[in-house]
Amino acid sequence: MDSILHLLFFLLTVVGIYLGMQYYVAFWILRYFPQIPVSPTLVRCCVLLLALSLPLSMTLLRKWPGWASDAFVYAAYVWLGLVFIAFWSALAGDAVYVIIRSPQARPLIAYGTAGLVLLLSVYSAWNAARPIQVRSLRIGLPRLTGEAFTVVQVSDLHLGVTVGLGRLKRLVEEVNSLEPDLIVFTGDTLDPGFREVRAAAELFSAMKARVGKLAVLGNHDLYHGVEGCKELYSRSGVRLLRDEMVEFPNGLQVAGSDDPGESAVLFKLDKTKPSILLSHYPRVFDRAAERGVGLTLSGHTHGGQMFPFHIFVRWANKYRYGLYSRGASQLYVTSGAGNWGPPMRLGTRSELPRFVLRAQERMP
């Protein structure tokens, strides 16, 4: 119950902030560009309609899927990103004006801020479209024996309106170049509007791993595409773990769950053997560490995706991005291979983590 209330409060806060940002930006423009002949009442109505474009686009996508709905959703996502960048830029412009307090500086601040919004928006779109960055980590895994074991993590692809088959194809090529022993998918693979599951399954099938491919579901998969994910994984030879565990010949146990709270699968693990937990949600790490799980792999946060959204992501998630440790247990939270919503990234990169697991006593 507490987690539901926390989520509801978080969503209401986000909606309130989103609407407030749009009003702030709209009236900032009117203050700094008084020559624009627009009435405040019209501005209020337009802002409200634009704020409703995102939830309306989701409804259109479900009820009337097609190219028109896709285009509307894409525009709504881009608008969301532009508003976010414009809000913080306008706030910075106001801060500069408060410090300077010179009416003569207002035009310079106005055009400078507009230029900053344009520059950051273009950079953010380019940054999101850049090739996925491979991040290699050497991890000492308690009780692991034998040769090094390589795991590649694919998370938060969000295949849909803004992430398509072209990016997936490039991802497949990158994954295969790493020659992993195991490939794991840690959730949020599909988003609304993705209708090419069979074509995606062919590309997923082309990902090669020596011992197999495993997956868990994320919140977007549960909201929008459980059946699509099941079809995708079953067609491509990926085993979906839903409170299940598999054990490999080297004794490595890999458990997976889509439960963001207490995962029953944790109690199935043999504490005398090496273990990995796949969970979309980083907050399960505390429980996993208590149960002696050696390594937890998560996503969900996108690392914040767009600065300074990191602040809100950190507030909602104890673990935002990177490698964390608690006793002998470790957690890695990836920023993800794709992006949610706006096809933009500011202050973060899409990434493909590669873990070289060795016996802990071998690590320097």
N, C-alpha and C positions, 0 to 999 in steps of 0.2 A: 504493500500500500504506500509506503514511504517513497519507493522508487517511482511509482505512478504520479504521486503528488509533485515530486521533484521534477519529473519530466514535464508535467502540465505547467508548473510555474516557469520552467525554462522556456517552453514554447510561447507562453503568454508574454514573457519578457522580451523574447526575440521579436515577436509580432509588434509589440509596442515600440521597441527601439527602431524597427524597420520603418514604421509609419512616421515616427518622430524624425528620423533622418531625412526622409523625403520632404517633410514640411520645412525643416531647417534649410535644406539645399534650395528649395523653391523660393523662400522668402529672402535668403541670402542673395540670390540672383537679382531679385527686385530691389534690394537695398543698394547693391553695388552697380546695378545697371538700371537706374531709374528711367532711362529713356525708353525702356520696353513698355509699350502701351497695353498692359494687361491688368485687369481688375483683380484685387485680392480674392474676391469670391470665386472667380473663374479658376484662379490658381488652386484654391482649396479643393474644388471639385475635381480638377485634373489630377492633383496629387492623390486623392482618394481612389480615383479610377486606376491610376497607374499602380498604386499599392495593391489593388485587387487583381492586377493582371497575373500575378504568379499563381495564387490559388485557382483563379479562373482557368488558366492554361492547363493545370493539372486535371481539372474536370473535363475540359475539351479533349485532352489526350486519352482519357479513359472512355468517354462516351462516343467520340467521333475521331478515332485514330486516322491519321493520314498526313500528307505533306503539309496541308494548311495548319493543322494542329501543331505539327513539329515546328513549323516556322514561328508560330505564335509563342510556343514554349521557349524556343531559342531566343527570341527577342525579349521575352520576360526575364530570362536568365541574364542576358547581357545588361538589361536595364538594372537588375539587382546589383551587378558588379559595378556599373557606372555610378549608381547612387552611393554605394559604399565608399568608393574612392572619392567622389565629389564631397561627401559629408566631411571626411577627415581633412580633405584639402581646404574646404571652406572654414572649418574650425581653426585650422592653422592660419588661414588668412585673417580671420577675426583676431586671433591672438597677436599677430604682427601689428594689426591696426591699433589694438589696445596699447601696445608698447610704444608705437610711434606717435599715435594721436595727432596725425597731420592730415587734414582734408585733402591736401595736395597729393598725398600718397594713395588715396583711394583708387584712382584709375590704375595705378601701377599694381596695386594688390589685386584688383579685380582681374586684370588681364594676365597677371602672373599666376594667379590661382587657376584660371581657366586653362592656361598652358600646362600647368602641373597635372591637372586632371587628364588632359589629353595624353601627356607623356606617360603617366602611370598606367593609364588604360591600355595604351598600345603595348607597353612593356609587359603588363600582366598577361595580355592575350598571347604575346610571343612566348613568354616564359612557360605558359601552360602547354603550348604546342611544341616545345622543345623535346628532343629525344629523352627518353626516360633515363635517369641517372642510376647507374649501378652502385650500390653501396655494399662493400665487402666487410664482413666482421668475422673475427676469429673468436669462438666462444668455447670456454672450458665447460663441458657438461659433466656433472657428477655421475660417477658409476659407468660412464661410457668406456667401452673397451674396443680394441681393434684399430683399424685404420680410420683416418679422418672421414667424416660423413658430411656431404654438402647438401644444404637445403636452400631452395630459392622460394621466397615468399611473394605472392601476387595478391594485392589487396586493393579494395576500393577502386575498382575499374570504372564502375558506374556506366556501363555500356548503355547508351540511350541516345538522346537527342544531340548531346554535345560531344560524346565519345563514341566513335564508330568503328567499323571493321578495319579501316586503315590503320588506326592506332593499335588495334589488337594484333594485326599482322606484324607490325614492327616489334611489338612486345614479344610475340612468339619467337621471332628471330633472335632477339636479345637473350631470352631465356635459354634457348637451345645452345647459344654460344657459350653459356656458363657451364654446360655439361653437368647438371645437378644429379645427385642421387635421388632426391625427393623434391617434388614441387608441391607447395601448399597454397591454397586459396583461402584467405581469411575474411571473406564476406564483402557485401555490397558489390556484387558482380553486375547485376542488372538494375536498370532504372526504368521508369515508365517510358513508353515510346519505342522501346527496342523490339523490333519484329523480325529480326534475322537470326533467330536462335540456331537454326540448322547450319547456316553459314558460319556462325561463331563456333559451333560444335566442331566443325571441320578444322578450324584453326586451333582450338583447344586440343584436339586429337593430335595435332602436329607438334605439340609441346612434348619433348621426350625427357623422361627421367628413368634412372636405372631401376629403382625399386617401386615407383608408383607416383600417383597424384592423389592428394587428399584435399577436402574442402569443408568449410563450415559456412553457415548462412550469416548475413549481417542484417541490420535493421531494415535497410532498403529492400533487401531480398524478401524479408518477411512482410513488408508493407505492400510491395508491388509485384514480386515475381517468383514466389516459391515454386510454382509449377514449372515456370520457365527455367529456373535454375536446375530443378530436378531433371528436366529434359536435356538441358545443356550438358550437365555432368554425366548423365547416363549414356548419352551419345558419344561422349569424348573420353570415356574410360577414367573418369575422375570419381573417386569414392567419396560420397557425402557423409560426413560424420555428424550425427545428431544425438549427442550424449553417448557416443561410442568410442571404442579404443581399438587400435590395431597394434600388433607387435611385429617387429622385423627380426630377421635372423640374428642380427647383432645384439638383440635384447632391447633395442630402443622401442619404447612405448610412445605412441602418438595418440593423444586423446583429442576429441573435438566436441564442441557444444555451441548451440546458439542461445543458450540461457545466459542473460547478462548478470544473473545473481548467483545463487548456489548451484553449481553443476554437479549432478549426481555422479558423473563419470569420474570425478576426482577420487571417489572412494573405491573405484575399480583398479586404480593404479597400484602396482607393486613397488613399494618404496625402496626395495633393494635393487631396482633396475633403473636405467636412465629414462627420462621422460620429457616429453614436449606436450604442451597444451596449446591447441588452436582455438582462439576465441576472438571474435570481432571486437569485443569490448575490453579495453585495458583495465577496467576496474575489477575484473576477476582476479587480477594478479595477487592481491592480498590473500585471498582464499587459496590460490594455487601455491603460494609460498608456504602457507601453513601446512599444506598437504605434501610439501617436499618436491614439488614439480621443478625440474631443473631449468626449463626454458619455456616461457609463454610468448607466443607470437600473436600480436593484435594489430588493428588498424583503427578505423572509425573516426579519428580526429582530423585527418588530413594534415596534421601538423599546424592547424589553424587556417591553412589554404591562403587566406588573404590578410596580411598585416593591416591593422592590429587586432584582427579577430582572434588572435592567439589568446588575448586576455579573457574573452568569454569562453573559449574552448578550455582554457586552464581552469576556469571557475567551475565548469561542468564536468571536467575530467581530471582526476588526480594526476594521471599520467598522460602527457600531451604528445611527446615525440622523443624518440631516441631509445637509448639503452638504460635500464634501471636495474638495480639489484637490491635484494633483501635477503640477507644471510647467504645461503648457497644458491638461492633461486634468482633467475634473471628474467627480465621482460624486455622485449623490443616492440616499440610502437612505430609503425611505418607511416609515412606521410601519404602513401598510396600511389598506385600506378596511373590513376586517372584524376578526375575532379568532379565534384558535385556542383550542380547549379551553374554559376557563371563559368564560362570557359576561360578562366583567369586564375593566375597564381601570383601572389605578391609576397615576397619574403619566404617562400617555400618552393621546393622542387618535387615533381613527381619522381618516384624512385622505385627501384627493384632491389630489395635486400637479398644478399647472398651470405649465408652463414656457413662457415667451415667449423664443424663441431669436432672437438678433440677431447680426449680424456683430460679432466681438470688438472691432474698433476703434471701434464706435459706443458701447460701454458706458462709463459714467462711471468 
